């Protein structure tokens, strides 16, 4: 088969699957919230409410699109795409499984394998903040503007710790390639980077909540204070694009955590597992972190904004620097 056609089919398969999973997460969010709060949750559209995401999509398509008076119309329309596109682009380097035969053509279940893929994801995913900032500024609303400003300050405070946590894993592995990082954890559970870099794992997981603007770090939205934050003035599909970007970013960060610290697609003690078992193992590990995103939202109270700043600058950054320094010492003494 033509390699270009294989790439196109593989890309459609991966992106179609991720968008479907993002839609399913909107239902899981409500079901988990209902479970934690002893409610029923969506149960009207389809059996057990499983068609609720489809109903939401139809609703967004037919809702009226409004542009506030005094808004910068060009940036107002571009901002949702700028927020969603980086998360979608980050998926390109995630290795979902190892080698497989695709219509008789040997390939890997990943769109691309950059030699610097471990740095590609935070570099590209970080661009999503521009969509949030411009969406807040262009709306001509003080609530939206405050949400955008909070998002920019929040990004600076945790991004350093997130990158240093990745750097610690890269130094231990000796490669910036996510495929090499996965290969370095081949074997059993005892070979996962979770045990080699426990502090980096904790710092990275905490930083992913801030990266995705999820509770308890959802200060860019923060409904009790800012109505809806940066997307207060958005409606219809523009509003849906912001949420699609958020849920895809959750999938990207959960997938990256799995790849860096939990062996990626490797099946413990079964290094020669076929690709479908590798994909299953990857989805199980990633689902745990996706559930963690939902669980935390409905169990922990939101931080104050100054508490997040203190956590980012006075706790996470010093700890990540110390962890990087200790990792360098361990490597140099080998």
Secondary structure as the mmCIF struct_conf table of DSSP 4:
data_model
#
loop_
_struct_conf.conf_type_id
_struct_conf.id
_struct_conf.beg_label_comp_id
_struct_conf.beg_label_asym_id
_struct_conf.beg_label_seq_id
_struct_conf.end_label_comp_id
_struct_conf.end_label_asym_id
_struct_conf.end_label_seq_id
HELX_RH_AL_P HELX_RH_AL_P1 UNK A 3 UNK A 36
TURN_TY1_P TURN_TY1_P1 UNK A 37 UNK A 38
BEND BEND1 UNK A 44 UNK A 46
HELX_RH_3T_P HELX_RH_3T_P1 UNK A 47 UNK A 49
TURN_TY1_P TURN_TY1_P2 UNK A 50 UNK A 51
HELX_RH_AL_P HELX_RH_AL_P2 UNK A 52 UNK A 62
BEND BEND2 UNK A 63 UNK A 63
HELX_LH_PP_P HELX_LH_PP_P1 UNK A 64 UNK A 65
TURN_TY1_P TURN_TY1_P3 UNK A 69 UNK A 70
HELX_RH_AL_P HELX_RH_AL_P3 UNK A 73 UNK A 90
HELX_RH_3T_P HELX_RH_3T_P2 UNK A 91 UNK A 93
STRN STRN1 UNK A 97 UNK A 102
TURN_TY1_P TURN_TY1_P4 UNK A 103 UNK A 104
STRN STRN2 UNK A 105 UNK A 109
BEND BEND3 UNK A 110 UNK A 111
TURN_TY1_P TURN_TY1_P5 UNK A 115 UNK A 116
HELX_RH_AL_P HELX_RH_AL_P4 UNK A 117 UNK A 125
TURN_TY1_P TURN_TY1_P6 UNK A 126 UNK A 127
HELX_RH_AL_P HELX_RH_AL_P5 UNK A 128 UNK A 138
TURN_TY1_P TURN_TY1_P7 UNK A 139 UNK A 140
HELX_RH_AL_P HELX_RH_AL_P6 UNK A 142 UNK A 173
TURN_TY1_P TURN_TY1_P8 UNK A 174 UNK A 174
BEND BEND4 UNK A 176 UNK A 176
HELX_RH_AL_P HELX_RH_AL_P7 UNK A 178 UNK A 183
TURN_TY1_P TURN_TY1_P9 UNK A 184 UNK A 185
BEND BEND5 UNK A 187 UNK A 188
HELX_RH_3T_P HELX_RH_3T_P3 UNK A 189 UNK A 191
BEND BEND6 UNK A 192 UNK A 192
HELX_RH_AL_P HELX_RH_AL_P8 UNK A 193 UNK A 196
HELX_RH_AL_P HELX_RH_AL_P9 UNK A 198 UNK A 211
TURN_TY1_P TURN_TY1_P10 UNK A 212 UNK A 213
TURN_TY1_P TURN_TY1_P11 UNK A 215 UNK A 216
BEND BEND7 UNK A 217 UNK A 217
TURN_TY1_P TURN_TY1_P12 UNK A 219 UNK A 221
HELX_RH_AL_P HELX_RH_AL_P10 UNK A 223 UNK A 226
TURN_TY1_P TURN_TY1_P13 UNK A 227 UNK A 228
HELX_RH_3T_P HELX_RH_3T_P4 UNK A 229 UNK A 231
TURN_TY1_P TURN_TY1_P14 UNK A 232 UNK A 233
HELX_RH_AL_P HELX_RH_AL_P11 UNK A 236 UNK A 261
BEND BEND8 UNK A 262 UNK A 262
TURN_TY1_P TURN_TY1_P15 UNK A 264 UNK A 265
HELX_LH_PP_P HELX_LH_PP_P2 UNK A 266 UNK A 267
TURN_TY1_P TURN_TY1_P16 UNK A 268 UNK A 269
TURN_TY1_P TURN_TY1_P17 UNK A 271 UNK A 272
HELX_RH_AL_P HELX_RH_AL_P12 UNK A 275 UNK A 297
TURN_TY1_P TURN_TY1_P18 UNK A 298 UNK A 299
BEND BEND9 UNK A 300 UNK A 300
HELX_LH_PP_P HELX_LH_PP_P3 UNK A 301 UNK A 304
HELX_RH_AL_P HELX_RH_AL_P13 UNK A 305 UNK A 310
HELX_RH_PI_P HELX_RH_PI_P1 UNK A 311 UNK A 316
HELX_RH_AL_P HELX_RH_AL_P14 UNK A 317 UNK A 332
TURN_TY1_P TURN_TY1_P19 UNK A 333 UNK A 333
#
